Amino acid sequence: MPTEDKNASRRDQVMATVVELTIRLGVLGLLLYWSFFLIRPFITIAIWSVVLTVALYPVYDWIVARLGGRRRLAAALLTLINLLIVIGPATWLALGLIDSLRTLSDRLEAAAAVPVCRSGAGRRQADGSRSDGVMSAVVDSGRESRHGNLDANDPLPTSRR
């Protein structure tokens, strides 16, 4: 019987080790997934940084040689040149976009220019006549008076006469 107890004890110990290892691997996998999820937006930037670093190293060496071995100044100068190369055209494009949007806005305003009515325009007075002269001619143009002539003071008919 003692051998059976030892085998059962070993099995329990192996099973506990396997369960612990599985839990640890699961947590490690979950942490790796979360890390990748957080870093994913920056992977492209990191790859381009490596490419630019390798491509511009000969230029950096040349600038260091020209500046008498001053590496920090060469790095600052190369960084400034690269920023001008990137930010210059981006600024030019942004200013062009702003100018185009202003032109579009001006053209839309000119196309949609509608005369604005004065306050109180289009309202009827107590006797039924219109309170403004400009708009009443437009509204009253389809209305005839009792005599067949246009009459701006004739109220709109409410029923058939």
PEKALIN-V420262 format. One line per field, one symbol per residue. phi: phi as a letter, one per 40 degrees, with the letter a starting at -180 (. if undefined). psi: psi as a letter, one per 30 degrees, with the letter a starting at -180 (. if undefined). A space follows every 50 residues. Layout:
# PEKALIN-V420262
phi->???
psi->???
This chain:
# PEKALIN-V420262
phi->.ccccccccccccccccccccccccccccccccccccccdcccccccccc ccccccccccdccccccggccccccccccccccccccdcccccccccccc cccccccccccbcbcccccgcgcccccgcccbccccccccccbbcccgbc bcccccccacc
psi->eeeeeeeeeeeeeeeeeeeeeeeeeeeeeeeeeeeeeefeffeeeeeeee eeeeegeeeeeeeeeeghgjeeeeeeeeeeeeeeeeeeeeeeeeeeeeee eeeeeeeeeeegjkkkklkfkglklegflkfleefeeeefffkkafgflk jffklkkflk.
